[in-house]
Amino acid sequence: MKKIIQIIIGVAVSLISIFPLVWMAIAGFKPESEVLSYPFKFFPSKWDVSNYAKLLENPAFIRSILVTLLGALIFTVLVLFVNSMAAYVFARLDFPFKNTLFVYVIITMFIPGMAILIPSYIVVAKLHMLNTLAVLIVPGIASAVNMFLMRQFYLNIPAELEEAALIDGASRFKIYWHIFVPLSLPVFVLVGISSFLGYWNSLIWPIMTISDENLYQIMQLLAFFRSNETNQWAMIMAGSTIAALPTIIIFLIFQKHLVEGMKLSGLK
């Protein structure tokens, strides 16, 4: 009986969770008059694909999707490379003030992002990085949270593997690249997906730093679209659905590794 109740609750929570997403996708097939109609109608009276077709034929929308995808992939690769190297250093190497330095790194986890938003903008402006893809990538590469997760994972790797490699004359970088990186798939998936989603869903920072329409990020474009097309809710719902598809697909592909990475990184 207890298991049946748990299943019912799980199904109910799942349906409630995915309802907004499903409604958003279906709303993109509705005529404009039915999106916010009263009484509420879940399904359209007539399915219309024109909203999705217009977006897929819109060069600005396609360009924004591709530019955001390119930036997210570059950002994710750099995040994995930089933070995994730092995690290896903190997990395996001994050097003066290591623990003190790691404490300072961890402290940055508790600084709200909004608190450093203006100083960060001033820095990138003085470095002439505005209206470049670099301004969306470089400032967020190093992350205390990602370093911490990877360090916890690396602490669980048997020291015997590293000792054997050192005896064979392998350098520290070779040990990191040929031993630790191949064993890091679970935590790489965890950090990689969170980094990809963080970049993909970013809104405030792109709005502050990007004014070139050729570099508009997808969330930035949708926000601009909402401000200029307030009466075309069906089109907005269709655009939001298309923008959500890459993240949904990535989650479905890597969900097994994602759960495994959370367990092995010490998250309960």
C-alpha positions as CSV (number, residue, x, y, z in Angstrom):
1,M,0.0,0.0,0.0
2,K,2.8,2.3,0.9
3,K,4.5,1.7,-2.5
4,I,1.2,2.4,-4.3
5,I,0.9,5.7,-2.5
6,Q,4.4,6.7,-3.4
7,I,3.8,5.9,-7.0
8,I,0.6,8.0,-7.1
9,I,2.4,10.9,-5.4
10,G,5.3,10.6,-7.8
11,V,3.0,10.6,-10.9
12,A,1.0,13.5,-9.5
13,V,4.2,15.6,-8.9
14,S,5.6,14.7,-12.3
15,L,2.3,15.8,-14.1
16,I,2.2,19.0,-12.1
17,S,5.9,19.7,-13.0
18,I,5.6,19.1,-16.7
19,F,2.2,20.8,-17.1
20,P,3.6,24.3,-17.8
21,L,6.0,22.9,-20.4
22,V,3.4,20.9,-22.2
23,W,1.0,23.8,-22.2
24,M,3.6,26.1,-23.6
25,A,4.4,23.7,-26.4
26,I,0.7,23.3,-27.3
27,A,0.0,27.0,-27.0
28,G,2.4,27.5,-29.9
29,F,-0.1,25.6,-32.1
30,K,-3.0,27.8,-31.1
31,P,-4.5,30.8,-32.8
32,E,-3.7,34.0,-31.0
33,S,-7.3,34.4,-29.7
34,E,-7.1,31.0,-27.9
35,V,-3.8,31.3,-26.0
36,L,-5.3,33.4,-23.1
37,S,-8.9,32.7,-23.8
38,Y,-11.6,32.3,-21.1
39,P,-12.7,29.7,-20.3
40,F,-9.4,27.9,-20.4
41,K,-8.9,25.5,-23.3
42,F,-5.9,23.2,-23.1
43,F,-6.0,22.0,-26.7
44,P,-6.5,24.3,-29.7
45,S,-9.7,24.1,-31.7
46,K,-7.5,23.9,-34.7
47,W,-3.9,22.9,-34.8
48,D,-1.8,25.5,-36.6
49,V,2.0,25.1,-37.2
50,S,2.4,28.6,-38.7
51,N,3.9,30.0,-35.5
52,Y,6.7,27.4,-35.4
53,A,7.2,27.8,-39.2
54,K,7.6,31.6,-39.0
55,L,10.2,31.2,-36.3
56,L,12.2,28.6,-38.1
57,E,12.1,30.8,-41.2
58,N,13.3,33.8,-39.2
59,P,17.1,34.3,-39.8
60,A,17.5,36.3,-36.6
61,F,16.0,33.5,-34.5
62,I,18.1,30.8,-36.2
63,R,21.2,32.9,-35.8
64,S,20.5,33.5,-32.1
65,I,20.0,29.7,-31.5
66,L,23.3,28.9,-33.3
67,V,25.3,31.6,-31.6
68,T,24.0,30.6,-28.2
69,L,24.8,27.0,-28.9
70,L,28.3,27.8,-30.0
71,G,28.9,29.9,-26.9
72,A,27.4,27.3,-24.6
73,L,29.6,24.5,-26.1
74,I,32.8,26.6,-25.8
75,F,31.9,27.7,-22.3
76,T,31.2,24.1,-21.2
77,V,34.5,22.8,-22.5
78,L,36.5,25.5,-20.9
79,V,34.6,25.1,-17.6
80,L,35.4,21.4,-17.5
81,F,39.1,21.9,-18.4
82,V,39.9,24.8,-16.0
83,N,37.9,23.6,-13.0
84,S,39.0,20.0,-13.3
85,M,42.7,21.1,-13.3
86,A,42.1,23.3,-10.3
87,A,40.2,20.5,-8.5
88,Y,43.1,18.1,-9.2
89,V,45.6,20.5,-7.7
90,F,43.5,21.0,-4.5
91,A,42.8,17.2,-4.3
92,R,46.2,15.7,-5.0
93,L,49.0,18.2,-4.7
94,D,50.6,19.6,-1.6
95,F,51.8,23.1,-1.5
96,P,52.1,26.0,1.1
97,F,48.8,27.5,2.2
98,K,46.7,25.1,0.1
99,N,43.9,24.8,2.7
100,T,43.9,28.5,3.3
101,L,43.6,29.2,-0.5
102,F,40.9,26.6,-0.8
103,V,38.9,28.3,2.0
104,Y,39.1,31.6,0.1
105,V,37.8,29.8,-3.1
106,I,34.9,28.3,-1.2
107,I,34.0,31.7,0.3
108,T,33.3,33.0,-3.1
109,M,30.4,30.5,-3.3
110,F,28.5,32.7,-0.8
111,I,28.9,36.0,-2.7
112,P,25.6,36.7,-4.5
113,G,26.0,37.1,-8.3
114,M,24.0,40.4,-8.3
115,A,26.5,41.9,-5.8
116,I,29.4,41.7,-8.3
117,L,27.3,42.4,-11.4
118,I,28.3,46.1,-11.7
119,P,32.0,45.6,-10.8
120,S,32.1,42.8,-13.4
121,Y,30.6,45.0,-16.0
122,I,33.2,47.8,-15.3
123,V,36.0,45.3,-15.6
124,V,34.9,43.8,-19.0
125,A,34.2,47.3,-20.3
126,K,37.7,48.5,-19.4
127,L,39.1,45.3,-21.1
128,H,37.1,46.2,-24.3
129,M,35.2,42.9,-24.2
130,L,31.7,44.3,-24.7
131,N,29.8,43.0,-27.7
132,T,32.1,39.9,-28.1
133,L,31.4,36.3,-27.4
134,A,34.3,36.4,-24.9
135,V,32.4,38.6,-22.5
136,L,29.8,35.9,-22.2
137,I,32.3,33.1,-21.7
138,V,35.5,34.2,-19.9
139,P,34.0,35.8,-16.7
140,G,32.2,32.6,-15.7
141,I,34.7,29.9,-16.5
142,A,36.2,29.5,-13.0
143,S,33.6,28.4,-10.5
144,A,34.1,27.6,-6.8
145,V,31.1,25.3,-6.9
146,N,32.5,23.2,-9.8
147,M,35.9,23.1,-8.3
148,F,34.4,21.8,-5.0
149,L,32.3,19.1,-6.8
150,M,35.3,17.9,-8.8
151,R,37.6,17.9,-5.9
152,Q,35.2,15.8,-3.9
153,F,35.1,13.3,-6.8
154,Y,38.9,13.2,-7.2
155,L,39.4,12.5,-3.5
156,N,37.6,9.2,-4.0
157,I,40.0,8.1,-6.8
158,P,42.4,5.5,-5.4
159,A,45.8,7.0,-4.7
160,E,47.5,3.8,-5.9
161,L,46.8,4.7,-9.5
162,E,48.6,8.0,-9.2
163,E,51.5,6.5,-7.3
164,A,52.0,3.8,-9.9
165,A,52.1,6.5,-12.6
166,L,54.6,8.6,-10.7
167,I,56.9,5.6,-10.3
168,D,56.7,5.1,-14.1
169,G,57.9,8.7,-14.5
170,A,54.6,10.3,-15.6
171,S,54.3,14.0,-15.1
172,R,51.5,15.6,-13.1
173,F,49.7,16.8,-16.2
174,K,50.0,13.4,-17.8
175,I,48.5,11.8,-14.7
176,Y,45.7,14.3,-14.7
177,W,45.0,13.9,-18.5
178,H,45.4,10.1,-18.9
179,I,44.1,8.9,-15.5
180,F,41.8,11.5,-13.9
181,V,40.0,12.8,-16.9
182,P,39.0,9.4,-18.3
183,L,37.6,8.5,-14.9
184,S,35.7,11.8,-14.6
185,L,32.7,11.1,-16.8
186,P,30.0,11.2,-14.1
187,V,31.2,14.5,-12.5
188,F,32.0,15.9,-16.0
189,V,28.4,15.3,-17.0
190,L,27.1,16.9,-13.8
191,V,29.2,20.0,-14.1
192,G,28.9,20.1,-17.9
193,I,25.1,20.1,-18.0
194,S,24.8,22.7,-15.2
195,S,27.3,24.9,-17.0
196,F,25.5,24.5,-20.4
197,L,22.2,25.3,-18.8
198,G,23.6,28.2,-16.9
199,Y,24.9,29.7,-20.2
200,W,21.9,28.9,-22.2
201,N,19.4,30.4,-19.8
202,S,21.5,33.5,-19.0
203,L,19.6,36.7,-19.5
204,I,20.8,39.6,-17.3
205,W,24.4,39.4,-18.3
206,P,23.9,39.2,-22.1
207,I,21.4,42.1,-21.9
208,M,24.1,44.2,-20.1
209,T,27.0,43.4,-22.3
210,I,25.6,42.6,-25.8
211,S,23.9,45.1,-28.0
212,D,25.0,43.7,-31.3
213,E,22.0,41.9,-32.9
214,N,24.3,39.4,-34.5
215,L,25.4,38.2,-31.0
216,Y,22.0,38.1,-29.4
217,Q,21.6,35.1,-27.1
218,I,18.4,33.2,-27.3
219,M,16.9,34.3,-24.0
220,Q,17.9,37.8,-24.8
221,L,16.2,37.6,-28.2
222,L,13.0,36.2,-26.6
223,A,13.0,39.0,-24.0
224,F,13.4,41.5,-26.8
225,F,10.7,39.7,-28.8
226,R,8.3,39.8,-25.8
227,S,8.8,43.5,-25.4
228,N,8.1,44.2,-29.1
229,E,5.4,41.5,-29.8
230,T,3.3,41.7,-26.7
231,N,0.1,40.7,-28.6
232,Q,1.6,37.6,-30.2
233,W,1.6,35.2,-27.3
234,A,1.3,32.1,-29.5
235,M,4.5,33.1,-31.3
236,I,6.2,33.7,-28.0
237,M,5.2,30.3,-26.7
238,A,6.4,28.6,-29.9
239,G,9.8,30.4,-29.6
240,S,10.1,29.5,-25.9
241,T,9.4,25.8,-26.7
242,I,12.1,25.7,-29.5
243,A,14.6,27.4,-27.1
244,A,13.8,24.7,-24.4
245,L,14.3,21.7,-26.7
246,P,18.2,21.5,-26.6
247,T,18.3,21.6,-22.8
248,I,15.5,18.9,-22.6
249,I,17.3,16.7,-25.1
250,I,20.6,17.0,-23.2
251,F,19.0,16.2,-19.9
252,L,17.2,13.1,-21.4
253,I,20.5,11.8,-22.9
254,F,22.6,12.3,-19.8
255,Q,20.1,11.8,-16.9
256,K,21.6,8.5,-15.8
257,H,25.2,10.0,-15.7
258,L,23.8,13.1,-14.0
259,V,22.4,11.1,-11.1
260,E,25.5,9.1,-10.8
261,G,27.7,12.2,-10.8
262,M,25.6,13.7,-8.0
263,K,26.1,10.6,-5.9
264,L,29.8,10.2,-6.5
265,S,30.5,13.9,-5.8
266,G,29.1,13.6,-2.3
267,L,25.6,15.0,-2.8
268,K,22.9,13.2,-0.9
